[in-house]
Every structure is written in structure tokens, then in C-alpha cells.
Amino acid sequence: MTPNSEGKELVITREIHAPRELVFQVWTEAEHLKHWWGPKGFEISVKYLDFREGGFFHYSMQAPDGSQMWGKFVYQEITAPEKIVWINCFSDEAGNFVRSPFSDLIPLEIRNEVTMSDNNPLQRTDQCY
């Protein structure tokens, strides 16, 4: 993406062979998120999770080389077990939004929307701001 990518969408669709309620649960609980969120090979530590509209998920990511980055979700819309909408960003340890530590080309905020259904694949939409 380029710095002028405002309003662009990326849609990812996945078919997951599990009950929708269980898939929703792994997006909503710290114990699950720390095992699968983030880049492969990184260790995720949850600092805070308040899963509600207006709440947030604040976490650190430790790379295999020992370097550390922080991230944050700010939840905008939650419809259990169908939909989660949040703003995703890099943050500092205090939870303030910051630019990506490795590229100024990554947007400051990315709007994410995950929709889940029993008969259709999970769909995730990301919008850059």
C-alpha cells in the first residue's frame, strides 16, 4: 500500500470448520488471542483486553530477535457471534497510537471488520485510513 491508499479495501475470506460461536470466542478472549494474533514466530503478551464497544485490546509483540512492538485494537461494533469491527494500530507501551516502527507507508489506523456465519466462510475486510 502507498500513503495515498485511503479508502482502499482488502477482503480476505476463510472457511473454518468449527462452530461460529467457537470462532467468535477465539477473537474475544485474551487467552486465545495471544496464541494466534500477530506475525508468525512472535510472542504476544496481552496487557489489557476490554471486549466491548468502546473497549480495547492492548498487546505487545516480541520478535524472535528480542525486539518488541506494541499494538492496539479499539472496538467499534460487536454483534455476537456474527461481527466485530475495530480500529487496529501500532501503539506505544502506554497505548497511544504511533506509526509503524518499520515503515512510514503503513497507515496509522486500519479499520477491520470480521463477519462470521454458519454456512459461509469467515470474511475480514480491512480499510486503510
C-alpha positions as a LaTeX table, in Angstrom:
\begin{tabular}{lrrr}
\hline
Residue & $x$ (\AA) & $y$ (\AA) & $z$ (\AA) \\
\hline
Met1 & 0.00 & 0.00 & 0.00 \\
Thr2 & 1.03 & 3.57 & $-0.53$ \\
Pro3 & 0.47 & 6.63 & 1.69 \\
Asn4 & $-2.40$ & 7.59 & $-0.66$ \\
Ser5 & $-4.29$ & 4.34 & $-0.06$ \\
Glu6 & $-7.09$ & 5.98 & 1.94 \\
Gly7 & $-10.39$ & 4.24 & 1.40 \\
Lys8 & $-8.83$ & 1.11 & $-0.11$ \\
Glu9 & $-10.21$ & $-2.26$ & 0.95 \\
Leu10 & $-8.64$ & $-5.66$ & 1.30 \\
Val11 & $-11.13$ & $-8.52$ & 1.66 \\
Ile12 & $-9.92$ & $-11.88$ & 2.97 \\
Thr13 & $-12.27$ & $-14.87$ & 3.12 \\
Arg14 & $-11.56$ & $-18.03$ & 5.12 \\
Glu15 & $-13.56$ & $-21.20$ & 5.59 \\
Ile16 & $-13.12$ & $-22.52$ & 9.11 \\
His17 & $-14.54$ & $-25.90$ & 10.05 \\
Ala18 & $-15.70$ & $-25.02$ & 13.57 \\
Pro19 & $-18.88$ & $-23.72$ & 15.18 \\
Arg20 & $-19.37$ & $-19.97$ & 14.69 \\
Glu21 & $-19.64$ & $-19.43$ & 18.47 \\
Leu22 & $-16.21$ & $-21.01$ & 18.99 \\
Val23 & $-14.63$ & $-18.94$ & 16.19 \\
Phe24 & $-16.14$ & $-15.80$ & 17.72 \\
Gln25 & $-14.73$ & $-16.81$ & 21.14 \\
Val26 & $-11.14$ & $-17.04$ & 19.87 \\
Trp27 & $-11.45$ & $-13.42$ & 18.64 \\
Thr28 & $-12.77$ & $-12.21$ & 22.01 \\
Glu29 & $-10.67$ & $-13.75$ & 24.78 \\
Ala30 & $-7.09$ & $-12.87$ & 25.73 \\
Glu31 & $-6.12$ & $-16.49$ & 26.34 \\
His32 & $-6.96$ & $-17.32$ & 22.73 \\
Leu33 & $-5.77$ & $-14.10$ & 21.04 \\
Lys34 & $-2.26$ & $-14.41$ & 22.46 \\
His35 & $-1.85$ & $-17.78$ & 20.73 \\
Trp36 & $-2.73$ & $-16.78$ & 17.18 \\
Trp37 & $-2.77$ & $-12.99$ & 16.67 \\
Gly38 & 0.30 & $-11.32$ & 15.20 \\
Pro39 & 3.11 & $-12.35$ & 12.90 \\
Lys40 & 4.31 & $-15.95$ & 12.84 \\
Gly41 & 7.16 & $-16.52$ & 15.29 \\
Phe42 & 6.24 & $-13.55$ & 17.53 \\
Glu43 & 5.21 & $-13.96$ & 21.16 \\
Ile44 & 2.09 & $-11.98$ & 22.05 \\
Ser45 & 1.60 & $-10.66$ & 25.59 \\
Val46 & $-1.78$ & $-9.20$ & 26.48 \\
Lys47 & $-1.57$ & $-6.04$ & 28.58 \\
Tyr48 & $-5.31$ & $-5.33$ & 28.59 \\
Leu49 & $-8.48$ & $-6.61$ & 26.96 \\
Asp50 & $-11.87$ & $-4.96$ & 27.39 \\
Phe51 & $-14.02$ & $-6.64$ & 24.77 \\
Arg52 & $-16.97$ & $-4.28$ & 24.37 \\
Glu53 & $-17.89$ & $-1.44$ & 22.04 \\
Gly54 & $-15.55$ & 1.41 & 23.02 \\
Gly55 & $-13.20$ & $-1.02$ & 24.78 \\
Phe56 & $-9.75$ & $-2.03$ & 23.59 \\
Phe57 & $-7.16$ & $-4.78$ & 23.27 \\
His58 & $-3.59$ & $-3.63$ & 24.05 \\
Tyr59 & $-0.75$ & $-6.08$ & 23.47 \\
Ser60 & 2.97 & $-6.40$ & 22.87 \\
Met61 & 4.66 & $-8.49$ & 20.20 \\
Gln62 & 8.15 & $-9.83$ & 20.82 \\
Ala63 & 10.10 & $-10.87$ & 17.73 \\
Pro64 & 12.43 & $-13.87$ & 17.70 \\
Asp65 & 15.39 & $-11.43$ & 17.79 \\
Gly66 & 14.07 & $-9.94$ & 21.06 \\
Ser67 & 12.78 & $-6.65$ & 19.63 \\
Gln68 & 9.37 & $-5.54$ & 20.84 \\
Met69 & 6.44 & $-3.70$ & 19.27 \\
Trp70 & 3.05 & $-2.72$ & 20.67 \\
Gly71 & $-0.40$ & $-2.82$ & 19.08 \\
Lys72 & $-3.93$ & $-1.83$ & 19.93 \\
Phe73 & $-7.49$ & $-2.56$ & 18.79 \\
Val74 & $-10.29$ & $-0.12$ & 19.61 \\
Tyr75 & $-13.62$ & $-1.94$ & 19.29 \\
Gln76 & $-16.33$ & $-0.03$ & 17.43 \\
Glu77 & $-19.07$ & $-2.59$ & 16.86 \\
Ile78 & $-19.73$ & $-6.05$ & 18.31 \\
Thr79 & $-22.62$ & $-8.30$ & 17.35 \\
Ala80 & $-22.10$ & $-11.72$ & 18.94 \\
Pro81 & $-21.42$ & $-14.18$ & 17.36 \\
Glu82 & $-21.57$ & $-12.55$ & 13.93 \\
Lys83 & $-19.49$ & $-9.41$ & 13.64 \\
Ile84 & $-16.57$ & $-7.50$ & 15.16 \\
Val85 & $-15.44$ & $-4.08$ & 13.91 \\
Trp86 & $-12.34$ & $-2.39$ & 15.28 \\
Ile87 & $-9.61$ & 0.11 & 14.53 \\
Asn88 & $-6.18$ & $-1.55$ & 14.53 \\
Cys89 & $-2.94$ & 0.39 & 15.01 \\
Phe90 & 0.57 & 0.24 & 16.34 \\
Ser91 & 0.90 & 1.79 & 19.76 \\
Asp92 & 3.44 & 2.58 & 22.42 \\
Glu93 & 3.54 & 0.86 & 25.81 \\
Ala94 & 1.09 & 3.45 & 27.19 \\
Gly95 & $-1.44$ & 2.67 & 24.45 \\
Asn96 & $-1.03$ & 5.82 & 22.36 \\
Phe97 & $-1.36$ & 5.36 & 18.59 \\
Val98 & 2.05 & 5.56 & 16.88 \\
Arg99 & 3.42 & 4.98 & 13.38 \\
Ser100 & 4.67 & 1.55 & 12.46 \\
Pro101 & 8.21 & 1.06 & 13.78 \\
Phe102 & 9.36 & $-0.42$ & 10.46 \\
Ser103 & 7.61 & 1.60 & 7.72 \\
Asp104 & 6.01 & 5.04 & 7.35 \\
Leu105 & 3.96 & 3.61 & 4.48 \\
Ile106 & 1.69 & 1.64 & 6.83 \\
Pro107 & $-1.44$ & 3.66 & 7.67 \\
Leu108 & $-1.76$ & 4.99 & 11.22 \\
Glu109 & $-5.17$ & 3.33 & 11.56 \\
Ile110 & $-6.74$ & 0.38 & 9.79 \\
Arg111 & $-10.45$ & $-0.37$ & 10.16 \\
Asn112 & $-11.09$ & $-4.12$ & 10.42 \\
Glu113 & $-14.41$ & $-5.88$ & 10.09 \\
Val114 & $-14.85$ & $-9.61$ & 10.67 \\
Thr115 & $-18.16$ & $-11.27$ & 9.83 \\
Met116 & $-18.95$ & $-14.87$ & 10.66 \\
Ser117 & $-21.75$ & $-17.14$ & 9.53 \\
Asp118 & $-22.59$ & $-20.80$ & 9.92 \\
Asn119 & $-22.88$ & $-21.57$ & 6.21 \\
Asn120 & $-20.42$ & $-19.13$ & 4.64 \\
Pro121 & $-16.70$ & $-18.61$ & 5.13 \\
Leu122 & $-15.41$ & $-16.05$ & 7.64 \\
Gln123 & $-14.83$ & $-12.74$ & 5.91 \\
Arg124 & $-12.47$ & $-9.99$ & 7.02 \\
Thr125 & $-12.35$ & $-6.54$ & 5.50 \\
Asp126 & $-9.55$ & $-4.07$ & 6.21 \\
Gln127 & $-9.74$ & $-0.40$ & 5.25 \\
Cys128 & $-6.75$ & 1.93 & 5.43 \\
Tyr129 & $-7.02$ & 5.48 & 6.76 \\
\hline
\end{tabular}
